[in-house]
Amino acid sequence: MNSPKGVLPAGVLPQLDTFAGALERYSGWGWLVLRSENRLLLTTDHAVSAVEMAAGIGREVQDYLSVRMLGGPVVVLPSAAGAPGRWLVLTESADEASQVNLIRLRARGALTHRLGTLVPLPPSRIDGGGVRWHGEVPAAKPFVPPFSAVVAALRAVTETAGLR
C-alpha cells in the first residue's frame, strides 16, 4: 500500500473519525470508555454491566425482552475461527446481584461482567473481526434493562428449550 508522503490511504480518516465519534458519543452517555489501540473498552460500573452469552441464546433473550418493552443495547462479538459468536446484553449494574442469580446465569453458559470489567464496544476490532451493535446504532443514551430482567429472560428461554 503505497501513498504519497504525508497522505493517508483512502478509508483511514473515516475509520479514525468513527472511533473519535463513538468515543465522544459513549462519553456523552456517561459511560467510562477507554481507548486501547483499535478498541474502545467500556468499563462496567455502578451504571452499566454486561451479560455475555452465545449468539443464538442472546437473540432469544433479546426477543423476549423486546416483546416486554425491556430490550436494550446488544454488542455483537465476532466469532473466532469457526466458533459461535457471542453477544453482550448491556444491563443496569449487576454489582448488587445475588449470588444465586450469578450462578443461574453461569449454569446457562452466560458470564456476568460487573464492576471494573472491560468489554469491547463498536467499532472495536478483536480476534475474529469487528465488534458491532445488534440492530441500529443507538443515537441517544440507550435504555439498559434491569439485570434481573435479563436473568429472568435467560431462564425463560432456556427452560423452554429444556435446559433446566
C-alpha positions in Angstrom: 0.0 0.0 0.0 2.0 3.0 -1.3 0.8 6.5 -0.9 2.5 9.9 -1.3 4.4 11.1 1.7 2.0 12.7 4.2 -1.1 11.4 2.5 -3.1 8.6 4.2 -4.5 5.8 2.2 -8.2 6.0 1.3 -10.5 4.9 4.1 -8.2 5.7 7.0 -9.7 9.0 8.0 -13.3 7.8 8.2 -12.2 5.0 10.5 -10.4 7.4 12.8 -13.5 9.7 12.7 -15.7 6.7 13.6 -13.5 5.9 16.6 -13.5 9.6 17.8 -17.2 10.0 17.2 -18.0 6.7 19.0 -15.8 7.6 22.0 -17.4 11.1 22.2 -20.9 9.5 22.0 -20.3 6.9 24.7 -18.7 9.5 27.0 -21.8 11.7 26.5 -23.9 8.8 27.7 -22.0 8.9 31.0 -20.1 5.6 30.2 -16.4 5.3 31.2 -14.8 4.1 27.9 -11.0 3.6 27.5 -9.3 3.6 24.1 -6.6 1.0 23.6 -5.2 0.8 20.1 -8.0 -0.4 17.9 -10.5 -1.0 20.7 -13.0 1.0 22.7 -13.5 -0.6 26.1 -16.5 0.0 28.3 -15.6 -0.1 32.0 -18.6 -1.7 33.7 -19.5 0.2 36.8 -22.4 1.3 39.1 -24.5 2.3 36.0 -23.9 -0.4 33.4 -22.9 -4.1 33.3 -22.9 -6.8 30.6 -24.2 -10.3 30.3 -22.3 -12.3 27.8 -23.9 -15.3 26.1 -23.9 -17.4 22.9 -25.4 -15.6 20.0 -28.3 -18.0 19.5 -29.5 -17.7 23.1 -28.7 -13.9 23.0 -31.1 -13.4 20.1 -33.9 -15.3 22.1 -33.2 -13.3 25.2 -33.3 -10.0 23.2 -36.6 -11.0 21.6 -38.1 -12.0 24.9 -37.0 -8.6 26.4 -38.2 -6.6 23.4 -41.7 -8.1 23.4 -41.9 -6.9 27.1 -40.5 -3.4 26.1 -37.3 -4.1 28.0 -35.0 -4.6 25.1 -31.7 -2.7 25.3 -28.4 -2.4 23.5 -26.6 -5.6 22.5 -23.0 -5.7 21.4 -22.2 -8.5 18.9 -18.8 -10.0 19.2 -17.3 -11.7 16.1 -16.9 -15.4 16.0 -13.3 -16.7 16.0 -12.3 -19.4 13.6 -15.5 -21.4 13.4 -16.6 -20.8 17.0 -20.1 -19.4 17.5 -20.3 -15.7 18.1 -21.1 -14.1 21.5 -23.5 -11.3 22.5 -23.1 -8.8 25.3 -26.5 -7.7 26.6 -25.9 -4.4 28.4 -27.9 -4.1 31.6 -28.2 -1.9 34.6 -25.5 -2.6 37.2 -25.2 -6.2 38.4 -22.9 -5.2 41.3 -25.6 -5.9 43.9 -26.9 -9.0 42.2 -27.5 -12.0 44.4 -25.0 -14.9 44.1 -27.9 -17.2 43.2 -28.6 -15.1 40.0 -25.0 -15.2 39.0 -24.9 -18.9 39.5 -28.1 -19.3 37.4 -26.5 -17.4 34.6 -23.3 -19.3 34.7 -25.1 -22.6 34.7 -26.7 -21.5 31.4 -23.4 -20.6 29.8 -23.6 -16.8 30.5 -20.9 -14.6 32.0 -21.7 -11.5 34.0 -19.3 -8.6 33.6 -19.5 -6.5 36.7 -17.7 -3.6 38.3 -14.4 -2.8 36.6 -14.6 -5.4 33.8 -13.6 -4.1 30.4 -15.8 -5.1 27.5 -15.4 -4.0 23.8 -17.8 -1.6 22.1 -18.2 -0.9 18.4 -16.3 -0.1 16.3 -13.5 -2.1 18.1 -11.6 -4.8 16.3 -10.9 -8.1 18.2 -9.8 -11.5 17.2 -12.2 -12.7 14.6 -13.2 -9.3 13.3 -15.2 -6.2 14.1 -17.5 -5.6 17.1 -20.9 -4.2 16.1 -24.3 -3.3 17.5 -27.2 -5.6 17.0 -29.7 -3.6 15.2 -29.4 0.2 14.8 -26.6 2.2 16.4 -28.2 3.9 19.4 -28.4 7.7 18.7 -29.1 8.8 22.2 -28.2 7.2 25.6 -29.9 3.9 25.3 -32.2 2.3 27.9 -30.5 -0.6 29.6 -32.8 -3.2 31.2 -32.5 -4.2 34.8 -30.1 -7.0 35.4 -32.9 -9.1 36.9 -34.9 -8.8 33.7 -32.0 -10.3 31.7 -31.7 -13.1 34.3 -35.4 -13.8 34.0 -35.3 -13.7 30.2 -32.4 -16.1 30.1 -34.1 -18.5 32.5 -37.3 -18.4 30.5 -35.8 -19.1 27.1 -33.5 -21.8 28.3 -36.3 -23.6 30.4 -38.4 -23.6 27.3 -35.6 -25.3 25.5 -35.3 -27.9 28.3 -32.1 -26.6 29.8 -33.0 -26.5 33.5 
